[in-house]
């Protein structure tokens, strides 16, 4: 009996090993590598009107700037900017790594070949970030140098003997050139942008004041004002509209180069910076910054006196503290603009921006 019992146990062991060998690949498929998914994330997501690419990245991933790893090398989502409301995105595993695709996953060991017709929805593709937060900001050029400002066409007077201009008011402009078109942004020189570390002058803020439509080009041209944000003054400058310089077809991703910079200004001049506020950075395209880059904001550590030291001892620097993340949406050579996407504590001017760290 002992011999038959041993043989039965041996056969049972072989059966169990065979079953484990069949199940092992399925386990490997779901063993996560690459970007860390959020806990209990569903396997499919219906894109909603009002979603942004950042929203979807944050829905699936703990670190949204790792979004390219979720769709990269996936032919079904080769252009993540063309994701539309109503589409369904499916989370699958390929070689142990999570991927998003538009088609439902096929049963294992089943290969199906079928023709595909892809139509473009009438609704616009979802944007990368909430564009409503920045459209007003983009009405005119945002950075100017002194020579450009001084040489630009300027307002010399208003109709009806007005001292200030506003919507529907007539204005008179010198040096307007028909070659630059009929519509201009009226701007005023604002704060100085200077690198806090080197003292280098980076440019001047161009404050958008209104829009001017040239009615007739002459030595002193006639313009009509509209969309005024502020009262228009004599000597305000006219500069070509800058909408065409802004691209929305970018996606959240971390820089490949090492970035270390600072927040040097904030739009609207608030003292404490929170989510969806626009900030200016002292780093631009020549430093490797591009639209879509996600940067980690570090609140500068305070300088304090060691209570054990004497009053004459120098203060010590506390470590910088994580304060949130921003995404760059517009770049110039020496500086760039970003939108605060996540703020875990109040952010301030001169806080540092660095490469993001997964899991931080």
Residue, then its C-alpha position, 0 to 999 in steps of 0.5 A: x500500500x505504501x508504494x501505491x500511496x507514494x505514487x499517488x502523491x507523486x502524481x498529485x505533485x506533478x499535477x499541481x506543478x503543471x497547474x502552477x506553470x499554467x497560472x504563472x504567466x497570468x500572475x506575471x502579467x499583473x505584477x506591476x512594474x514601471x509607474x505606480x498606479x493609484x490604489x483600487x484604480x478601475x480597469x476602465x475609464x470613460x473620458x468626461x467633458x471637462x477632463x484634462x490630460x492631467x486629470x486622467x493621468x492623476x486618476x490612474x497614476x500616483x505621479x501624473x508626470x509619468x503619463x508617457x510610460x502609461x501610453x508610450x509604445x502603445x500604437x492605440x494611444x500614439x497621440x494622447x492629445x487626441x482623446x475625446x469625451x465619451x471614449x473609454x480607456x482600458x488599463x491592461x498589462x503588457x510584459x508586467x507593465x501597465x498600459x492604456x488602450x482604447x480597445x477592450x483587452x482580448x481573452x488570453x491566447x486569443x488573437x483576433x484580426x479585424x478591420x478598424x475604422x476610426x472617426x474623429x468626434x465632433x467634440x474637441x479633444x481634451x486639453x492637457x491642463x485647464x485652459x480657462x485658467x490661462x486664456x486671459x493670461x495669453x491675450x498678449x505677449x507676456x515678456x518684453x525687453x526694453x528696446x522692443x517696448x520702446x520701439x513699439x507703436x504707442x497711444x498718443x490720445x483718445x477720442x472725445x477728449x478723454x483722458x483714459x480709454x476703455x471698451x468702444x473708445x477711439x484711440x490714436x496711435x503712432x508708428x502702427x505698421x500695416x505689415x503687422x496686421x490690424x489687431x494688437x494687444x495693448x500692453x504696459x510695462x510691469x515688473x522687472x524679471x531678474x534672476x535672483x541668483x545671478x542678478x541678470x535682467x531677464x526681461x519685463x512683464x507685459x501687462x495686458x491692458x486691452x485689445x486695439x483694432x486699427x481702423x485706418x493706417x496713417x501717420x497717426x492711426x485710428x484704433x478702436x479699443x475693446x476687451x479692456x482689463x484696465x483703463x488704457x493710458x497714453x503711452x501704452x504700447x501696441x504689440x501683435x497678438x500672441x495667440x499663435x505662439x501658444x501650443x496645447x499639444x503637449x503632455x505632462x512629463x518630467x525633464x530629462x535634464x537636471x533642472x534647478x530654478x526659482x519662482x520669481x513672480x506670480x500672476x495677479x500679484x498674490x503673496x501666497x500661491x495655490x492651485x491653478x495660479x500662474x507663476x514665472x520661473x527663472x529658467x527657459x528653453x536655453x536651460x532645457x525647459x519645454x512646455x509640458x515639463x512637470x517640476x516639483x516645488x520646494x518651499x525654501x527652508x527657514x534660517x533659524x538659530x540653534x537654541x544650543x548656540x550663542x546669539x552670535x552664532x550664525x543661523x542654520x538652514x533648515x531643509x527645503x520642504x515639498x510644496x507641490x507640482x507645477x506644469x510649464x505651459x509657455x517658454x521663452x529663452x530665459x524664463x517660462x510660465x507654469x501652472x500650479x497643478x498641486x499645492x500641498x502647502x502655500x507656495x511663495x516667490x523664490x521657492x525652488x523648482x526641481x525635477x520631480x521625484x516618483x513617490x515624493 
